[in-house]
Each structure stands twice: as structure tokens, then as C-alpha cells.
């Protein structure tokens, strides 16, 4: 029963899943907010250029 007691590889799998989750959330956030952020930067650039 030492197979069930040994949990040494468990943390590596958890870190991998957590990293994948963070990557997916980051990609979704960039895709969702990318257009509005680009529009705000364009608006800011236009405002700076007119002064």
C-alpha cells in the first residue's frame, strides 16, 4: 500500500494544472479586453496629438 501513501508527484501535477488555468484565464482576459484597451490608447494618442 505504499503506492497510495506516496504523494511526491502530486504537487507537480497541481502546479501544472494551476499554470494551465492561469494561462487560459489570461488569454480570455486579453481577448475580451484587448479591443477596448486598444481603442482607449488610440483615443489618448489622438488627444495628445491635438494639443
Beta strands, then each sheet from edge to edge (+ up, - down):
end
